[in-house]
Amino acid sequence: MDDALPSYETAITKDHWKIVARYIPSRDLCNAALVCQKWHEIFAPQLWGNPASHFGAQNDTVYVALVRFKRTLSWARLYVRQLTHTLHLPPAHAEIYGGPHTDWLRDVLERLPRLQSLIVNGLPFFDHASLLTLRYPSLSRRSLQGDIFPVYGLRLLDASNCPNATSMGLEEALLHLPDLISLDLSRTIAAKNSAVFGTLRLLPNLRVLKLRGLGLKDNDFTSIAISIGTRVRSLDVRDNLLTDSSARMLLDHCVKDASPVLSTQRYTPLIPVQGNWPLESDDYIGSENLEQHLRTKLTRGFVGRLAIEDAHDVGITHLYVSNNQMTVEGVSGLIRSKRLQVLDIGTLSQAFRRPESLSMEEHEDDFMMPGVEKLTQVLAECASERMVYLRINYAVVMEEAPAPPTSPQRTEMEGDLAVYRQEGAHELESTKPPVPELDAGETAVFELPGDTMLPQELHGDSPRSGDTNTSGSVPSGDNVSEPEISPITSRAPMIEVTNEGPQGSIYSHRTSTYYIEDRRSRLELRQSREYCLHPGMLPKMHTLVLTDVPTKTDRPEVIHRLIQFIKDCAEEHEMAKLRARFTYVLPPGRTRVVAEREYARSLFALRRIILEMAPPPQPLKKISTSWRRYPTKSSTEDGDTEAFWDAATHDFSFFGDEECGLPDHEPGRRLPLAAMSGLIVASPPPKMPTRQPENQGVPKLDIISGLSTFRKDRKAAFQTALEQGEIDPTIEGYWPGDITVVRQPAGQPSGAVDYYGNRFELGYRYR
């Protein structure tokens, strides 16, 4: 297994030349490989491991280097050719040279027998002719092995954005690559074909599939879901036209059932990805970027069989469906499967509307789908055990979902601020019992025999035996100074109470589990009144991405809600750290600090929040007619004349019907007033008044500036506490996690650019 730990000899062996070889330029690598056989073994893998990385970036340079490399393969030794594991060809525009020969792809795959990664993203000569050459072996290979079906051991293929590939060529190529683990056909329009989708069933080791930006519809996705089944673990179908029907197809064919009652097969635990330890006895949490993890491993060097290849019947756990036409209902069903670890839904579609009606009584808002805030309760119930990455609209944090109709109302009782009490302690009744009164007559008092070890009594006047105790206590005998045995006071433990008061009790018992539980209860009580997403609902989540966050707003509650979310993260982090410090049992052979840190992360794992800002609104362009484009419309530049021209820009009422193409005497155009028997024609309904913006005069607030001010203040307070000598201080609102802001420039053109420089979108429509 490739995920196994290295041997002891491999771990302690340090070859400094192998470390230095990564930073040596290509020309010096060629010279160093010719020094001796030992240096050739060290520096040749750096040259031949990924030879295309030395080709350069210019079109003509890349093309010439590729042609020379192809010629070199014909006479290079097999030992040297077996050092190549990755071939990453940059998108060179070789149409001016006519492109390489059509057999270049077959020659590369045949003469590099250990090639495991081929990246041809945007390559123009990865075309129909080169793909069809894989159907038959070359003459040299046919002379050695006979006329057999050619099969190549490629494990990663990135053929995204290849404009000259065809459906027939891709179908033929996939038949000869049965060992593929990762396949990327994003924005390759030829991949949108039922024949190509049907070939996916012949790839038993396929675990990562990317079909982004193909314009897929529900009918296309049906073929995909049936072909891949539960073998694929990561599926990327962003930027398509999928609806809730595709979500149901995913549930039926690609997502395993987590319920042991409904499942007919034995439950298969998730195979761990390298660098992740099992958090439970029968389940594992995978990497949040599985595709990048596999790409890094397969392009850095030779690897054996990966652990993920053995997970052949796990189902989809990493799903990317943003920028589709799915609604809250479809995504809710996917989350309820309880199998997703990574989910990217972005901003869900709310455009499920009926066709526009001519009636003015029906409003468009009546057909709006519910917002993303409806997923709050579903995420809390079904995603708390597995979800490690979530990309969702920021409204899930801002807007409150409707309260559940059967949710009990929680009220807070008067507490004692987590004062420690013994488990066996009992409290007496609040009513004071009556004090018993002695009889009027004298009562005989019997004295226990004395002990010689008792201290002697000092000489002095002793009180009279006939005196009665006016304080209500039990009277003693004549010698009241001698100690008496009390069955109550002698067996009760003596407890000395110091630092009384609520504040003193908090600081003296901060290490108690009662304090942690009381702190947790108070946090849950406050959050139970807010029906929005809280960080404690997803304790296993590592990264949270909030999309479409506005840059400026006139609602101060937006900034306050985001700050409160950060405060809740700080509170969850602090409670997890306290629980790990005072309740975690250290296993033998481990460092206390490291073990507590790992256990605290298992209780609350959020480390990063990414805010993807919405693009700023573009300024409204002034509408002008095409027949007059002067700076001013009047020759006198008079203000009243300019206002008149602006108001009459689109007014053509001075034309008659004949000039507008509507004849005056068209039959059936006038109302039949004679047949209406004098009925009065109702006047047209009044125009709907245009709503003016309510907060037009309210100044805009910068969201990022408000968050930055809060974060800097909390960090400054934390640094001040450290400078004062406090060890691991607790500062309210300070969260050590990262907050990343991703801004989109205004006016950024959408779509992709072909190799001629033309911009197009949706795979076919040029702008």
GUZA-944959 format. One record per atom (N, C-alpha, C): x, y, z. Coordinates in steps of 0.1 Angstrom, whole numbers, plus 5000, padded with zeros to 4 digits. Layout:
// residues N
XYZ/...
***
This chain:
// residues 767
500849885000/500050005000/500950135000/500550224992/501350344991/501250435004/500150425011/499950505023/500650445035/501350335034/502150275045/503350365048/503750355061/504850435065/506150385059/507250475057/508450425051/509250335061/510250265056/511050185065/511950275073/512650205083/513550285092/514750335084/515250245075/516450285068/516150405058/514950395052/514550505043/514350635051/513850625063/513550745070/514750815075/515850745079/517050805084/518050835074/517850785061/518850815051/518650955045/519651035045/519651165040/520651185028/520051195016/520951225005/520751365001/521751445004/521651595002/521551624987/522151554978/522151584964/520751574958/519951484964/518551474959/517751594963/518051654974/517351774978/517851894970/519151894967/519652004959/519252004945/518951884939/518651864925/517351934921/516451954931/515152024928/515352164924/516452224928/516652374926/517652404915/518152304908/519152324898/518452354884/518952454877/518352474864/518552364854/517752364843/517752254834/519052234827/519752344823/520952324816/522052264825/522052304838/523052244847/522652104851/521352064851/521051924853/521551834842/521551884830/522051804819/523551784820/524251884824/525751864826/526051784838/525251794849/525551714861/525251574859/524251534851/523851394848/524951324840/525951394834/526951334826/528251324834/528351354846/529551354854/529951204856/529051134863/529350994866/528050914867/528150784869/526950704870/526150734883/526850764894/526150804906/525350924905/525951034898/525251154896/524151134886/524351044877/523251024867/522050964874/522250874884/521050824891/520350924900/521151034903/520551134912/519851244903/520451284892/519951404885/519051364873/519151244868/518351204857/516851204860/516451154872/514951164875/514451304875/515251404878/514751534878/514551584863/515351534854/515151574840/514051494833/513951364836/512951284829/511651254837/511651294850/510351274857/509151354851/509351474849/508351564842/509051644831/509451584820/510251654810/509651774804/508251784804/507651894798/507752024806/508152004819/508352124827/509652204823/510452144815/511652214810/511452264796/510252254790/510052304777/509952454775/509552524785/509352664785/507852704784/507552824780/506252874780/505852934766/506752974758/506453034745/505952924735/505052964726/504452864717/505452794709/506352874702/507352814693/508352724701/508752774713/509652694721/509052564726/507852564730/507152444734/507052344723/506652394711/506452304700/507752244695/508852324695/510152264691/510652164701/510452194714/510952104724/510151974724/508851984721/507951864721/508451774709/508751834697/509151754686/510451684689/511451764695/512651704698/512551594709/511651614718/511451504728/510851384722/509951394713/509351284706/510451204698/511351274692/512351204684/513351144694/513551204705/514551144715/514051004720/512750994721/512150864727/512450744718/512750774705/512950654696/514350584699/515350664704/516650594707/517050604721/516250664730/516650664744/516550524750/517350504760/517350374767/516050354775/515650224776/514350194783/514550234798/515650214804/515850254818/515650404820/516050484810/515850634812/514350664809/513750604799/512350634796/511350584807/511850494815/510950444826/510950544838/511850654837/511850754848/510750854847/510050854835/509050964833/507750914839/507150994848/505850964854/504851064851/505151184846/504251294843/504651364831/503651394822/503851474810/502751574810/503251694813/502351814814/502651904802/501851904792/502151984780/501352114781/502052224780/501352354781/500552374768/499452454768/498652474757/499352554746/500252494738/500952564728/500052574715/500052684708/499252704696/500152674684/500052544680/500952494670/500252494656/499152564655/498452564642/499252624630/500152714634/500952774623/501952674618/502352574626/503252474621/502552354615/501252354616/500452234611/500352124622/500952154634/500852054644/501851934642/502051864653/502951744652/502151634644/502851524641/502251414634/501151354643/500151294636/499051244643/499351134653/500451064651/500850954660/501650994672/501651124675/502451174687/501951114700/500651104701/500051064714/500350914716/500150834705/500450684707/501950664709/502850734703/504250724705/504650754720/504050854725/504250894739/503850784749/502650734747/502150634756/502850504755/503350464743/504050344741/505450344746/506150454743/507550464747/507850514761/506750554768/506950584782/506050484790/506650364792/505750254798/505250284812/505950374820/505550394834/504850534835/504350594824/503750714825/502350704832/502150784842/500950774850/500050894850/500651014846/499851134845/500051204832/498951234825/499051304812/498151424813/498651544813/497951674814/498051744801/496951754793/496951824780/495851934780/495752004791/494652104793/494852214782/493752234774/493852334763/494752304752/495252184750/496152154739/495452144726/495752224716/494952214703/495252094695/496352034696/496651914688/496351784696/495651794707/494951674713/493651664706/493651604694/492451624685/491951484681/491151484671/490451364666/491451264660/492351314652/493351224646/494251154656/494751234665/495651174675/494951074684/493751094687/492951004696/492650874689/492350874676/492050754668/493250664666/494450724667/495650634665/495850534676/495150554688/495250464699/494550334696/493750324685/492950204682/493850094678/495050114671/495950014667/497350044673/498049934676/499449964680/500350004669/501550054672/502450094662/503149974655/503849994644/504449884637/505549814646/506249894653/507349834661/506749754673/505649794679/505049724690/504349594684/503749614672/503049494666/504049384663/505249424659/506249324655/506749244668/506649314679/507149244692/506049164699/504849224700/503749164708/502649114699/502649134686/501549084678/500449184677/499449144671/498249234669/497249214680/497649274691/496849274704/496149404706/495149404715/494449524718/495349614727/495749734723/496649814731/495949864743/496649854754/496249904767/497349984774/497050094780/498150184786/497750204800/498850214808/498650224823/498550364828/497950454821/497750594825/496750594837/496950674847/496150684859/495450814861/496050924855/495451054856/495451114842/494251164837/494151224825/493351354826/494051474823/493351604823/493251654809/492151634803/491851674789/490751784789/490851874799/489851974799/490152084789/489052144784/489152264775/489952224763/489752104757/490352064744/489352094733/489552194725/488552234715/488452134703/489552064700/489651984688/489351844690/489051804702/488751664705/487351634700/487051504696/485751464692/485251354701/483951334700/483251234708/483751094704/483951064691/484450944687/485950914692/486751024692/488051014696/488150984711/487351054719/487351034733/486850894737/485850854730/485350724733/486350614730/487150624719/488150534716/489350544726/489650654730/490850674740/490450614753/489250634758/488950574772/488850424772/488650364760/488650214760/490050164762/491150234759/492450194761/493150234774/492350304782/492950354795/492050304807/492150174809/491250114820/491650144834/492950194836/493450214850/493250354854/492450434848/492250574852/491650584866/492250674874/491750704887/491050844887/491650934880/491151074879/490951104864/489751164861/489451204847/488851334847/489451424839/488851564838/488551594824/487251614821/486851644807/486051784808/486351864817/485651994819/485852084806/484752144802/484752234791/485252174778/485352054777/485551984764/484251944758/483752024749/482352004744/482151874738/483151814732/482951674726/482651574737/482851594749/482651494760/481151484762/480351574758/478851574760/478251484750/478351354752/477851254743/477551124750/476451064747/476050944754/477050834753/477750824741/478750714739/479950734748/480350864751/481450884760/481050854774/479750894778/479250864791/479150714793/478750634783/478650494785/480050424786/481150484781/482450424783/482950434797/482350524805/482750534819/482550414827/481650324823/481350204831/482550104829/483450124820/484550034817/485750074825/485650174834/486850224842/486550184856/487050064861/486750014874/487350094885/488550164883/489250234893/488950384893/487950424886/487750574885/487150614898/487850714904/487350774917/487150924917/487750994907/487451144906/487051164892/485951234890/485351264877/484951414877/485451484867/485151634866/484551654852/483251704852/482551734840/481951874841/482851964843/482452104846/482252184833/481152264832/480952354821/480652284808/479952174808/479552104795/478152134791/477352214799/475952234795/475152114797/475452024807/474751904809/473351924814/472451844809/471051854813/470651724820/469451714825/469051594833/469151464825/468851464812/468951344804/470351294803/471351394801/472751354800/473151304813/472751364824/473251314837/472651174841/471551144836/471051004838/471950904833/472550924821/473550824816/474850824824/475250944829/476450944837/476250874851/475050894857/474850834870/474750684869/474150634859/474050484857/475450424854/476250504847/477550444843/478550444854/478650544862/479650554873/479150474885/477950464888/477450394900/478050454913/478450364921/478950404934/480550394935/481150384923/482550374922/483250504924/482650614919/483250744919/483050804933/484050864939/483950924952/483851074951/484451144941/484451284939/483851314926/482751394925/482051434913/481951584912/482451644901/482351784899/481551814887/480351864888/479451894877/478952044878/479852124882/479552274883/479352334869/478652444869/478452524857/477752444846/476652374850/475852304841/474352344842/473452264837/472052294837/471252194844/471752134855/471152034862/470052084872/468952004873/467852044882/467751934893/466651944901/466451854912/466251704907/465951684894/465851554889/467251484889/468251554887/469651504887/469951474902/469551554911/469751524925/469151384929/467951364924/467351234927/468051114920/468651144908/469351034902/470651004910/471251114916/472451084924/472051004936/470951034942/470550954954/470250804950/469750784939/469350654935/470450564930/471550624924/472550544918/473950564923/474250684929/475650714932/475950744947/474950754955/475150774969/474650654977/475550604985/475250494994/474250525005/473450425008/472550445019/473250435032/473150535041/473850525054/473050455064/471750425062/470950355072/471150205071/471550145083/471850005082/470549915081/469449975083/468149905082/467749885067/467949995059/467549995046/468549945036/469749935041/470849895032/470849735031/471049685019/471049545017/472449485017/473449575016/474849525016/475449555029/476649495031/477349525043/477949665043/477849735054/478349875054/479849875052/480349955043/481749965039/482350095045/483250095054/483750215060/484650285049/484750415051/485450495041/486950475044/487650455033/489050435033/489750565036/490750575045/491350705048/492250755037/492350885036/493250945027/494550975034/495650975028/496950995035/496951125043/497351115056/497451225064/496251245073/495251155073/494151165081/493951045090/493751055102/493650945112/492150925115/491750805117/490350775120/489950845133/488850905132/488250975144/487250885151/486750775145/485850685151/486350545147/485750445154/486250305152/485850255138/484750295132/484250235120/484050345109/484650455110/484450565100/485650645099/485950715088/487050795086/486650925079/487351025082/487051155076/488151185065/487651195053/488651215042/489151355040/489951375030/490551505027/489451585021/489551725023/488551815018/488851845003/489951814998/490351844984/490951714979/490051614976/490551484972/491151494958/490651564949/491251574935/492651634935/492851734943/494151794944/495151704951/494651634961/495451534968/495951424958/495151364950/495551264941/496451324930/496151444926/496951504915/498351534920/498551574933/499851594938/500651464940/499951364944/500651234946/501151174933/500251184923/500551114910/501551194901/501751324904/502651404896/503951434903/504051394916/505351414922/506351294921/505851184918/506651064917/505850944915/506550824914/505850704912/505250654925/504050604924/503250564936/502750424933/502550344943/501950214941/500450224941/499850124946/498350124947/497950204959/497050304956/496550394966/495450334974/495250384986/494250324995/492850354989/492650464982/491350504977/490950414966/491850344959/491550244949/490750124955/491050094967/490349974973/488950014978/488650144978/487250184982/486450184969/486050064965/485350054952/483850064953/483250064965/481850074967/481450164978/482050284978/481750384988/480650474984/480650514972/479650614968/480250754968/479550854963/479950994963/480051054977/481151104980/481351174993/481751324991/482351354979/482751484975/481951534963/481051624965/480051664955/480151814953/480251854940/480352004936/479252024926/478252094930/477052114921/476652264920/477552354923/477252494923/477052544908/476352654907/476052714894/475252624885/474252554891/473252474884/471852534887/470852464883/469552504885/468852424896/469652374905/469052304917/468452394927/467452344934/466852424945/467152374958/466552434968/466752384982/466252244984/465152214978/464552084980/465451964975/466051994963/466951884958/468251874966/468851984970/470051974978/469751914992/468551944997/468151895010/468151735010/467751674999/467751534999/469151474998/470051544992/471451504992/472051505006/471751615013/472351625027/471751525036/470551485034/469851395043/470451255041/471151225030/471851095029/472851065039/473451175045/474451155056/475751095051/476051105038/477251045033/478251155027/477851275026/478651375020/479651435030/480851445026/481951505034/482251645028/482251665015/482451795009/481251825000/480751945002/479551984994/479752134990/479652154977/479752284971/478452314964/477552394970/476252434963/476252574959/477152654964/477152804961/475852864963/475352944954/474153014955/473052934947/472052884954/471052804948/470152884940/469552824930/468652884921/467252914928/466753034926/465453064931/464553114920/464853074908/464153124896/463153024891/462552944900/461552844896/460252914896/459952974884/458753054883/457853004872/456653034872/455753014861/455953114850/455453084838/455553184828/454853314831/455353414826/454853544830/453453564825/452553614834/451153624831/450853774827/449853794819/449553924815/448753994826/448253924836/447553984847/448454054857/448054164861/448854244870/448654204885/447654114887/447354074901/448353974906/448953894897/449853784901/451253844902/451853814913/453253874914/454253764913/455453794909/456453704907/456953644920/456753714931/457253664944/456453544949/455253524944/454453404948/455053274944/455953274934/456553154929/458053134932/458553214941/459953204945/460153084954/461153014952/461552894960/462052944973/462052864984/462652904996/464152924996/464653005004/466053045004/466852935010/468152965010/469152865015/469052845031/468452945037/468252935052/467452815056/466652755047/465852635050/466752515053/468052525048/468952405050/469552405064/469352505072/470052515085/469752395094/468452365095/468152245104/468552115097/468552105084/469051985078/470551965080/471252075079/472752065081/473052025095/472252075105/472552045119/472251905122/471251845116/470851705119/471551605111/471851625099/472351525090/473851545085/474451655088/475851675083/476851705094/476451685107/477351715118/478451615120/478251495115/479151385118/480251375107/479951425094/480851395083/481351525076/480551625076/480851735067/482151805072/483151815062/484451875065/484652005057/483852015046/483952135037/482652175032/482252305033/480952345029/481152485022/480552495010/480552615002/479052645000/478652755005/477152795005/477052945006/475852985002/475553125002/475553185016/475953305018/476053365031/474753385038/473653375031/472353385038/472053285048/472753165047/472553065057/473053115071/473953205072/474353265084/473553385088/473053465078/472453585081/470953575083/470253505074/468753495075/468353385085/467253405091/466753305101/465653215094/465853085096/464852995090/463553005099/462452965093/461152955101/461352855113/460852895124/460952815136/460152685134/460752575139/459952445138/458652455146/457552405141/456252425148/456152355161/456952245163/456852165175/458052185184/458952285182/460052305190/459752355204/460152295215/459852335228/460552465231/459852555238/460452685242/461352655254/462652705253/463652685263/463752815271/463752795284/463852905293/464952885303/465652985307/466752975316/466352995330/466752905339/466452905353/467652985360/467353025372/468353095379/469453005384/470653025379/471752925382/472652975392/473652895395/474652935406/476052955400/476152985387/477353015380/478452905382/477952785381/478852665381/479652645393/479052665405/479752645418/479752495420/480852445424/481052295426/480352255439/479552145438/478952085449/479151935449/479251875461/479451735462/478251655457/478551535451/477451455446/476551405457/477151375469/476351315479/475651415489/475851545486/475251645495/473751655493/473051665504/471651685504/471251815511/470251875506/469752005511/468551985520/468652055532/467552045541/466352125537/465252105543/464052185539/464252325543/463552415536/463652555538/462952605551/461952525555/461252575568/462052535580/462152625589/462952605601/462152515611/462652405616/461952325625/461752395639/460652365646/460452425659/461552385669/461952475678/462952445688/462352375700/462852255703/462152185715/462552265728/461552255737/461652325750/461852225761/462652255771/462852165782/461652165792/461552065800/460552055810/460752165821/459752185828/459852285838/460652235850/460552095852/461252035863/462652005860/463451975870/464851945868/464951805862/465851795853/466151665847/467551615850/467551495853/468851435857/469751435845/471051475847/472051475836/473051375840/473251275830/474251175832/475551205824/476651185831/477951225825/478751095821/479351095809/480150985805/481450985813/482050865814/483250855821/484350935814/485151005822/486251085816/487451005811/488251075804/489451015798/490651085804/491651005807/492851075813/493651145803/493451115791/494251185780/493651325776/492451355782/491851485779/492651595786/492551715780/493251825786/492551865800/493451905809/492951945822/492252075822/491252095831/490552215832/491252325841/491252445836/491852545843/491052585855/491652635866/490952675878/490252805875/489052815880/488252935878/486852905883/486053015882/484653005887/483852925876/483152825881/482352745872/480852795873/480152795862/478752835862/477952745870/476852795875/475952715883/475252615875/474952495881/474352395873/472852425871/472252515878/470852545877/470552645866/471652705860/471452805850/470952735837/470052795831/469552745818/470152815806/470252745795/470752805783/469652875776/469853005775/468853095769/468953095754/470053035748/470253045733/469452935726/468852845734/468052745727/468852615724/470052605728/470852485726/470652385737/471152265735/470952155745/471752185757/471252185769/471952215781/472952105785/474052145790/475052045795/474952035810/475851945815/475851915829/476652025837/477051985849/477752085858/479052125852/479852025847/481152055841/480952075826/480552195823/480252215808/481552245800/482652265807/483852285799/484552155794/484152045799/484651915794/484051885780/484851835772/484351805758/483351695758/482351705751/481351605749/481351555735/480851425734/480851365721/479451395714/479451455702/478251485695/478151395683/477151315682/477051215670/476951285657/476651415657/476451485644/477651565640/478251645650/479351725646/480651645645/480751535652/482051455651/482251385638/481151345631/481251275619/481151355606/480651475608/480551565596/481851615591/482251615578/483551665574/483551815575/484751865579/484952005581/485352065567/484552155562/484752225549/484952365551/486152415547/486452555548/486152625535/485152725536/484752795524/485552925524/486252945513/487053075511/486653135498/486853265497/486653345485/485153325481/484253365491/482853345488/482353445478/481253425472/480653505462/480653445448/479853485439/479753425426/480953435418/481653555418/482853565410/483953485415/484153475428/485153395434/484953245431/483753205431/483453065428/483753025414/483553125405/483853095391/485353075389/486153155394/487653145392/488253035400/487652995411/488252885419/487852755413/486752745405/486352615400/486252615385/487152695378/487152705364/487652575358/488352495365/488852365360/487752255361/486652285366/485652185368/484852165356/484352035354/483552005342/482152075344/481752105356/480452175358/480552315351/481752375352/481852515346/481752505331/482452395325/482352385310/480952355306/480252265313/478852235309/477952355311/478152435321/477352545323/477552655312/478852665308/479152755297/478552705284/478552575281/477952515270/476452535270/475852525281/474352535282/473952685279/474752775284/474352915282/474552955267/475552895260/475752925246/474552865238/474252735241/473152675234/471752745236/471552795248/470352875251/470252995242/471353075241/471253185232/471053155218/471753045213/471653005199/470352945196/469652885206/468352825203/467352935199/467553055202/466653165199/466953225185/467953175178/468353225165/468353105156/467453105146/467352995137/468153015124/469453015126/470453035115/471652945119/472552925109/473652835111/474652895121/475052805130/476052835140/477152735139/478352775142/479552695140/479552565148/478852555159/478752435167/477852325160/477052365150/476252265144/477052165135/478252215130/479052125122/480452115128/480652035139/481852035146/483051975138/482851895128/483851825120/484351915109/483752025106/484052105094/485352175096/486152175085/487452235085/487452375078/486652385067/486652505059/485152535056/484852665058/483452715055/483652825045/483052815033/483052915023/481652985022/481653115024/480353185022/480453275009/479553245000/479553314987/478653434987/478853514977/478053634974/477853724986/478953744994/478853845005/478953984999/478054065002/478154204997/479354285002/479854364994/481054444998/480554555008/479454615005/478854725013/477354705015/476854745026/475454725030/475054845038/473754865038/473054965046/472454905058/472654775061/472054705072/473154675082/473254745093/474254715103/474154575109/473054515108/472954375114/473754275106/474054305094/474854215086/476254195092/476854315095/478154315101/478054255115/477054285123/476954235136/476754085136/476054025126/475753885126/477053815122/477853865113/479153805110/480153805122/480153915129/480953925141/480553825151/479253815153/478753715163/479053575159/479053545146/479553415141/480953385145/481853485144/483253475147/483353455162/482553525170/482553515185/482153375189/481153315182/480753185185/481853085181/482553105171/483753025168/484753025179/485053145184/485953165195/485453085207/484153095210/483653025222/483752875220/483452825208/483552685206/484952635207/485852715202/487252675203/487752675217/487352775225/487852775239/487252665247/485952625245/485352515252/485952385248/486252365236/486952245231/488352235237/489052345239/490352345245/490252315260/489352365267/489152335281/488752195283/487852145275/487452005276/488651905274/489451945264/490651855261/491651865272/491751975279/492751995290/492351925303/491051925306/490651875319/489851745319/489451695307/488751575306/489351465297/490451505291/491051405281/492051325289/491951185286/492851095292/493951065282/495251105286/496351095277/496750945275/496750905262/497250765260/498750755262/499250635265/500650625268/501550645256/502650715258/503650735248/503350855239/502550945243/502251065235/502451195243/502851295236/503051425243/501751485247/501651545259/500451595264/499951715255/500751805251/500351925244/499851885230/500551795223/500051755210/498751675211/498651585221/497451505222/496251595225/496451695234/495351785237/494951865225/495851915217/495551985205/494751905195/495151785193/494451695183/493051665188/492951645201/491651605207/490651735206/491251845209/490451975207/489951995193/490751965183/490351975169/489351875166/489351755172/488251665169/486951705175/486951785185/485751845191/485251965183/486152045178/485752165170/486852185160/486652155147/487652145138/487752265128/486852365130/486852475120/488152555121/488852565110/490152635109/490152755100/489252765090/489252865080/487852905075/487653035074/486453085068/486853175056/486253145045/486453215032/485253295028/485453425027/484353515023/484553545008/483753494999/483753524985/482753644983/483353754980/482653884979/481853884966/480653934966/479953954954/480554064946/480554064933/481154164925/480354294927/481054404928/480354534930/479454574919/478354634922/477354664911/477954764901/477754734889/478254824878/477354944877/477955054875/477155184873/476255174861/475055234862/474055224852/474555314840/474555254828/474955334817/473755414812/474055534807/472955624802/472555574789/471255554787/470655504775/470555614765/471155594753/471055694743/470755624730/470055704721/469655644708/470855644699/470755554689/471855544679/471855654669/470855734668/470755834657/471355964662/471755984675/472256104679/473256074691/474556104689/475456064699/476456184702/475856304702/476556424705/476656444720/477656524725/477656554740/476356614745/475756704736/474556774740/473556754728/472256754732/471256734722/470656864716/470956974722/470457104717/471657184713/471457274704/472557364699/472857474709/471857504717/472057614727/472557564740/472557434743/473057374755/472157434767/470957454764/470057504775/469557384784/469457404797/469157294806/467757244804/466757334802/465357284799/465257214786/465957254776/465957184764/466557044765/467657034773/468256904775/467356804782/466656864792/465656774799/464556734790/464056814781/463056774772/463556664763/464756684758/465256584749/465456444756/465856444769/466056324776/464656254778/463656334781/462356274783/461756214771/462056274759/461456234747/462356134739/463356084745/464255994738/463655874732/462755804740/462055684736/460555704734/460155834731/458755864730/458455874715/457655784709/457355784695/455855804694/455155864703/453755874703/453255974692/454156054687/453756154676/453556084663/453955954661/453755884649/452355824649/451755814637/450455754636/450655604635/449455534636/449455394635/450055344622/449755414611/450255374598/451755374598/452355474604/453755484604/454455374613/453655334623/454255224632/453955084627/453255074615/452954944610/451654884614/450754964620/449454924624/448455004616/447754934607/446755014599/445555054607/444955174603/443855234611/442555154609/442455094597/441155034594/441254884594/442054824603/442254684603/440954624609/440354524602/439054464607/439254394621/438354414630/438454354643/439254414653/439854534649/440754594658/440054684668/438954744664/438154834673/437254754682/436854814693/435854744702/434454744696/433754634696/432354634691/431454704700/431454844700/430554914709/429054894707/428754874694/427354854691/426754734697/427554624697/427154504702/427154494718/427754594724/427854594739/426654664745/425754714737/424454774742/424754884752/425654974748/425855094756/426655074769/427254964770/428054934782/429255034782/429655074794/430755174795/432055094796/432955134788/434255074788/435055124800/435555024808/436255064820/437655124816/438055214823/439355284821/440455184824/441555194818/442655104821/443055114836/443555014842/443955014856/445155114858/445155174869/446255274871/447655194872/448655264868/449955204869/450355184883/451155074885/451655044899/452655144902/452555204914/453555304918/454855234920/455955304915/457255254917/457755274931/458355164936/458755164950/460155234951/460255334959/461455404961/462255324971/463555324970/464355254980/464255314994/464055235004/463755285017/464955345023/466055285022/467255335029/468155415019/467555505011/468255575001/469255665008/468955725019/469755825025/470755765035/470655635038/471455565048/472855545042/473955585049/475255555043/475555405043/476355375033/476755235031/477855205041/477855075046/478855035056/479754925049/481054935051/481954845045/482054725054/481654605049/481654485057/483054435061/483954435051/485254395054/485954485064/485754615063/486354705072/485854685086/484554655088/484054625101/484554495107/484754395099/485254265104/486754285107/487454365099/488954385101/489154455114/488354555117/488454635129/488254545142/487254455141/486954365152/488154265154/488654215143/489654115144/490954175150/491254295145/492554355150/492354395165/491254435169/491054465183/491254345192/490654235188/490754105196/492154055196/492854065184/494254015184/495154105192/494854235192/495654325201/495454295216/494254265220/493954225233/494654095237/494754005228/495453875230/496953895231/497553975223/498954005224/499254075237/498454165241/498654235254/498654145265/497754045265/497653945276/498953865276/499453825264/500653755264/501853835269/501953965266/503054045271/502954065286/501754055292/501654065306/502053935314/502453835306/502853705313/501853595314/500653615308/499653515309/499953405299/499753275304/500053165295/498653115290/498653115277/497353075270/496153155275/496153285273/495053365279/493753345271/492653375278/491353355272/490753495270/490653535257/490053665253/488753645246/487753705251/486453695245/486453745231/485953665221/485953705207/487153675199/488253625206/489453605198/489453455193/489553445180/489553315173/490853295165/491653195168/492953185161/492853135146/491653105141/491453065128/491753175118/491753135105/491953225094/490653265087/490653395083/489553445075/490053505062/489753445051/490253475038/489153555030/489453665024/488553745016/488953725002/487953684993/488253674979/487353774972/487953874966/487253974959/487253954944/486153984937/486053974923/486054114917/486954134907/486954274902/485754314894/485454434894/484254484887/484454474872/483354434865/483454434851/484254314846/484454214854/485254094849/484454024838/484954004826/484153924816/483953784820/482853734817/482553594820/482853504808/482853374810/483153284799/484653244799/485053174788/486353124786/486953184773/488253174771/488953224760/489553104752/489253104739/489852994731/491253034727/491952944719/493352974716/493553084706/492453134700/492553244691/492253384698/491953374711/491753494719/490253534719/489353464713/487953494714/487353444726/486453524732/485753484745/484453424742/484153314748/482853244747/482353194760/481053164761/480553114773/479552994770/479252914780/478352804779/478852704769/480152704766/480752604757/480652634742/479752724738/479552744724/479252884720/478752964729/478253094725/479353204726/479753254714/480753364714/480153494717/480853584723/480353714726/480953814717/
***
